[in-house]
Amino acid sequence: MNTSTHYENKIFEGQKLIGFDYQFYYFVLLALQLKKDESIGYEDKDDVQLDKGDGSTILFQLKHSSQRKKNGEIINLSSLDDDLWHTLYNWAKQVKTKNNFLDKHSFVLVSNKNHNDNEFISLHNDFNNDNNLDKAKRKLSSILSSTNSKTILKKIEEVINLNDDKLSLFLKKIKIFLNKDDIVTEIKKSLYDNFHIREKFIDKFFNDLYAQLKIASFEAIKSEKKYILTKNEFTAIFDSCYHATVNKTRLPKRIFEEITPPANLEQLNFARQLIDIRAVMTDSQRKDKRLIRYCIEMLKADKYIKYWLKETAITSIDLKYYEEDCRATWNNIFDSVYREIENQLYIGVNIDKLEEEIIKNSIQVVDKVREVNLSMPDYNSTLGIEFNNGFFWLLSNELKIGWHYDWERMYKKQ
């Protein structure tokens, strides 16, 4: 592949990604407008669909272009634009092949392209004003005769060949919205105007809401499920973002039932790591009690995380950032404690000869980490030593962090 072709392919892939983002931004915008008994779907019946409380469905096609005219404006949606006719062709096929499809479906084409002398849009507007189907069909035939493209011809013919009743109702049920380029600004305006999110919170609220919805859609599509969001489901996500962004208070406390460590405690990854560096010793009753206490801290931290997520006190994004803070803190401690070990390894000392020194250092890492008291992002108060300790045990149990210098080789490959 030559450099020019590779560059063009990169641009094309980038434009496709922007197109997918454009679809999802519009999905978010429509989600903000959901009414009771309505639901919204993504990449199911169409790019986006809105299922109304009366049983009807609006199908949305989103078409984004990165092409610009010389003056910097987005290109126009031309009379023979493939975005236009491919969309109409797909809808017309469903109208033709599915019984009574028009009874319950209407159609919306949304694009960031501009409108300038588009013959289809003109005939569509005229028909909705005068109901003159013969005139509309003549104009469709005129558009058909103006192209030599077999692909476009096929798509226009699919529309023209609808019987008069279906074509008439089809044209009545189409809406076209052009020049819809800055959907993010529309979303933020809606958050401010309709949901009264204060301006200083808008950006973070939008980012949290978008991320929550995007994660939910990814998980659904990955599991080969439809991503359909009801009004109640959207409200729950919206509320979680609100509590986590605008209405942040001290995280709620809860008394859990007695937590009992599992019977296989010493086989858990976090316990194996501690036993191997002699931070706890299985032949010492005192040390065994310490391991039990550590395990209870870990299980309690896990219960709190699930509780806070369920109660929308935090979002999955909050948890992600908190984990990143914990891992960064652990990494700084780890690097600091093991600096001398690394120097010795650098000059050629065999790691096996450094084992006893590594053991001493690994316990230092544990002790320093146990002093850490971080907070959840955007909460003023820290989470407390017990919770932080429990979360670090969780990370070590999931083999995301370790204590021994060579912990990844020792545990991850087993």
ZAMARGU-4260 file (C-alpha; in steps of 0.2 Angstrom, whole numbers, plus 5000, padded with zeros to 4 digits):
<rodrens>
0) 5000/5000/5000 | 5007/5017/4995 | 5008/5031/5007 | 4994/5041/4998 | 4982/5026/4999
5) 4986/5023/5017 | 4983/5041/5022 | 4966/5041/5012 | 4961/5025/5021 | 4965/5033/5038
10) 4955/5048/5034 | 4940/5037/5029 | 4941/5027/5045 | 4942/5043/5055 | 4926/5049/5046
15) 4917/5033/5050 | 4921/5034/5068 | 4915/5052/5068 | 4899/5046/5060 | 4896/5033/5074
20) 4899/5047/5087 | 4887/5058/5078 | 4873/5044/5079 | 4876/5042/5098 | 4876/5060/5102
25) 4859/5061/5093 | 4854/5046/5103 | 4858/5055/5119 | 4849/5071/5114 | 4833/5061/5111
30) 4835/5051/5127 | 4834/5068/5136 | 4817/5071/5128 | 4810/5054/5132 | 4792/5055/5139
35) 4783/5043/5150 | 4780/5025/5142 | 4793/5029/5128 | 4809/5020/5125 | 4824/5023/5113
40) 4834/5011/5104 | 4852/5012/5097 | 4857/5002/5081 | 4842/4991/5082 | 4828/4994/5070
45) 4838/5009/5063 | 4852/5020/5068 | 4841/5026/5082 | 4823/5023/5085 | 4810/5031/5096
50) 4796/5019/5102 | 4781/5030/5107 | 4768/5026/5121 | 4755/5023/5108 | 4764/5009/5100
55) 4771/5019/5085 | 4789/5020/5081 | 4800/5034/5073 | 4815/5028/5064 | 4830/5040/5063
60) 4844/5039/5050 | 4860/5050/5055 | 4871/5055/5041 | 4887/5064/5045 | 4900/5072/5033
65) 4917/5079/5035 | 4918/5086/5018 | 4918/5104/5016 | 4917/5117/5003 | 4930/5129/4999
70) 4923/5142/5010 | 4924/5130/5025 | 4905/5126/5026 | 4899/5108/5026 | 4894/5102/5009
75) 4876/5102/5003 | 4864/5087/5003 | 4862/5086/4984 | 4847/5080/4974 | 4857/5064/4970
80) 4866/5062/4986 | 4869/5043/4991 | 4866/5047/5009 | 4848/5053/5005 | 4843/5040/4992
85) 4851/5025/5002 | 4841/5031/5017 | 4825/5032/5007 | 4828/5016/4998 | 4830/5006/5015
90) 4814/5014/5022 | 4804/5011/5005 | 4809/4992/5005 | 4802/4990/5022 | 4786/5000/5017
95) 4784/4988/5002 | 4788/4971/5010 | 4781/4973/5028 | 4762/4973/5030 | 4755/4989/5037
100) 4772/4996/5040 | 4767/5014/5038 | 4753/5012/5050 | 4765/5012/5065 | 4781/5020/5058
105) 4787/5037/5053 | 4805/5042/5047 | 4817/5056/5051 | 4834/5059/5041 | 4846/5070/5051
110) 4862/5076/5043 | 4875/5090/5046 | 4875/5093/5028 | 4867/5109/5021 | 4852/5112/5010
115) 4853/5121/4994 | 4842/5117/4979 | 4838/5099/4983 | 4825/5094/4972 | 4818/5080/4983
120) 4817/5091/4998 | 4808/5104/4987 | 4795/5091/4980 | 4793/5084/4998 | 4789/5101/5005
125) 4777/5105/4990 | 4768/5088/4992 | 4765/5091/5011 | 4758/5108/5006 | 4747/5104/4991
130) 4745/5085/4992 | 4748/5084/4973 | 4755/5066/4971 | 4756/5067/4952 | 4767/5082/4953
135) 4778/5074/4966 | 4780/5058/4955 | 4784/5069/4940 | 4798/5077/4950 | 4804/5060/4956
140) 4805/5055/4938 | 4814/5070/4933 | 4827/5067/4947 | 4828/5049/4941 | 4832/5054/4923
145) 4846/5066/4929 | 4858/5052/4934 | 4867/5038/4925 | 4872/5030/4941 | 4865/5012/4942
150) 4866/5012/4961 | 4856/5029/4963 | 4844/5023/4949 | 4840/5007/4958 | 4837/5017/4975
155) 4826/5030/4967 | 4816/5017/4958 | 4812/5008/4974 | 4803/5024/4980 | 4794/5028/4964
160) 4788/5010/4962 | 4778/5011/4978 | 4759/5011/4975 | 4751/5028/4976 | 4743/5025/4993
165) 4760/5020/5000 | 4770/5033/4992 | 4758/5047/4997 | 4758/5041/5015 | 4777/5038/5015
170) 4780/5056/5009 | 4769/5062/5023 | 4778/5053/5036 | 4796/5058/5031 | 4805/5073/5040
175) 4822/5079/5035 | 4833/5090/5047 | 4849/5097/5039 | 4863/5108/5046 | 4862/5098/5062
180) 4881/5099/5065 | 4884/5104/5084 | 4873/5091/5093 | 4884/5092/5108 | 4880/5110/5111
185) 4861/5106/5109 | 4863/5092/5122 | 4872/5105/5134 | 4859/5118/5131 | 4845/5105/5135
190) 4854/5101/5151 | 4854/5119/5156 | 4837/5125/5150 | 4827/5109/5153 | 4836/5101/5168
195) 4843/5116/5176 | 4860/5109/5178 | 4871/5124/5183 | 4883/5130/5170 | 4899/5126/5180
200) 4893/5107/5181 | 4888/5106/5163 | 4904/5099/5155 | 4907/5086/5168 | 4889/5081/5169
205) 4888/5079/5150 | 4904/5068/5150 | 4898/5057/5164 | 4881/5055/5156 | 4888/5051/5139
210) 4901/5039/5146 | 4887/5030/5157 | 4876/5028/5141 | 4891/5023/5130 | 4896/5009/5142
215) 4879/5003/5144 | 4877/5002/5125 | 4894/4993/5123 | 4889/4980/5136 | 4873/4977/5128
220) 4879/4976/5110 | 4894/4965/5115 | 4882/4953/5123 | 4872/4953/5107 | 4857/4961/5115
225) 4847/4975/5109 | 4851/4992/5117 | 4834/4998/5122 | 4832/5012/5135 | 4816/5016/5144
230) 4812/5032/5152 | 4814/5025/5169 | 4831/5017/5164 | 4837/5033/5157 | 4831/5042/5173
235) 4841/5031/5184 | 4857/5034/5174 | 4853/5053/5174 | 4850/5053/5193 | 4866/5043/5196
240) 4876/5057/5186 | 4867/5070/5195 | 4871/5064/5212 | 4889/5060/5207 | 4891/5077/5199
245) 4880/5091/5205 | 4873/5084/5222 | 4889/5076/5229 | 4888/5074/5248 | 4897/5062/5260
250) 4896/5044/5254 | 4882/5035/5263 | 4887/5023/5277 | 4879/5006/5280 | 4880/4992/5293
255) 4883/4976/5284 | 4878/4959/5291 | 4893/4949/5298 | 4906/4946/5285 | 4914/4929/5285
260) 4930/4925/5275 | 4929/4910/5263 | 4935/4893/5268 | 4949/4894/5255 | 4955/4911/5262
265) 4974/4906/5260 | 4972/4902/5242 | 4965/4919/5237 | 4978/4929/5227 | 4979/4943/5239
270) 4982/4931/5253 | 4995/4921/5243 | 5005/4937/5240 | 5005/4942/5258 | 5010/4924/5264
275) 5024/4923/5251 | 5032/4939/5257 | 5029/4934/5276 | 5018/4949/5279 | 5007/4936/5287
280) 5012/4919/5293 | 5000/4904/5292 | 5009/4895/5307 | 5006/4910/5319 | 4989/4912/5326
285) 4991/4931/5328 | 4996/4932/5310 | 4981/4921/5305 | 4969/4933/5313 | 4977/4948/5304
290) 4974/4939/5287 | 4956/4936/5292 | 4955/4955/5296 | 4962/4960/5280 | 4950/4948/5271
295) 4935/4956/5280 | 4942/4974/5275 | 4943/4968/5257 | 4925/4960/5256 | 4918/4975/5265
300) 4926/4987/5252 | 4918/4976/5239 | 4901/4977/5247 | 4902/4996/5249 | 4906/4998/5230
305) 4891/4988/5225 | 4880/4997/5237 | 4886/5015/5231 | 4884/5010/5213 | 4867/5003/5216
310) 4861/5019/5226 | 4869/5030/5212 | 4880/5038/5225 | 4895/5035/5213 | 4896/5031/5195
315) 4907/5018/5186 | 4917/5033/5180 | 4920/5038/5198 | 4926/5021/5202 | 4937/5020/5187
320) 4946/5036/5192 | 4947/5031/5210 | 4955/5015/5205 | 4967/5024/5194 | 4972/5035/5209
325) 4975/5020/5219 | 4986/5011/5206 | 4996/5027/5203 | 4999/5029/5222 | 5004/5011/5223
330) 5015/5013/5208 | 5024/5028/5216 | 5027/5019/5232 | 5033/5003/5223 | 5045/5013/5212
335) 5052/5022/5228 | 5054/5007/5239 | 5062/4996/5225 | 5074/5009/5218 | 5090/5002/5226
340) 5085/4984/5220 | 5083/4990/5203 | 5100/4998/5204 | 5108/4982/5209 | 5099/4972/5195
345) 5105/4985/5183 | 5123/4982/5187 | 5120/4963/5185 | 5117/4956/5202 | 5106/4940/5200
350) 5088/4943/5207 | 5089/4927/5217 | 5103/4933/5228 | 5092/4948/5232 | 5077/4938/5238
355) 5079/4942/5257 | 5081/4961/5253 | 5066/4960/5241 | 5056/4952/5255 | 5060/4966/5267
360) 5056/4979/5254 | 5039/4971/5249 | 5033/4972/5267 | 5038/4991/5266 | 5027/4993/5251
365) 5013/4985/5260 | 5015/4996/5276 | 5016/5012/5266 | 5001/5007/5255 | 4991/5004/5271
370) 4994/5022/5276 | 4985/5029/5261 | 4969/5037/5263 | 4962/5043/5246 | 4945/5050/5242
375) 4932/5046/5228 | 4934/5059/5214 | 4925/5076/5218 | 4921/5071/5236 | 4929/5082/5249
380) 4930/5069/5262 | 4942/5054/5262 | 4936/5036/5262 | 4945/5031/5277 | 4960/5019/5280
385) 4949/5004/5282 | 4940/5006/5265 | 4956/5011/5256 | 4965/4996/5264 | 4951/4985/5258
390) 4952/4992/5240 | 4970/4989/5239 | 4968/4971/5245 | 4954/4969/5231 | 4967/4976/5218
395) 4980/4963/5224 | 4967/4949/5223 | 4963/4954/5205 | 4982/4954/5202 | 4982/4973/5197
400) 4995/4977/5210 | 5007/4967/5220 | 5021/4968/5233 | 5035/4957/5228 | 5047/4965/5215
405) 5044/4950/5204 | 5025/4948/5208 | 5019/4948/5190 | 5030/4934/5185 | 5026/4924/5201
410) 5007/4925/5200 | 5000/4931/5183 | 5006/4916/5173 | 5000/4903/5185
</rodrens>
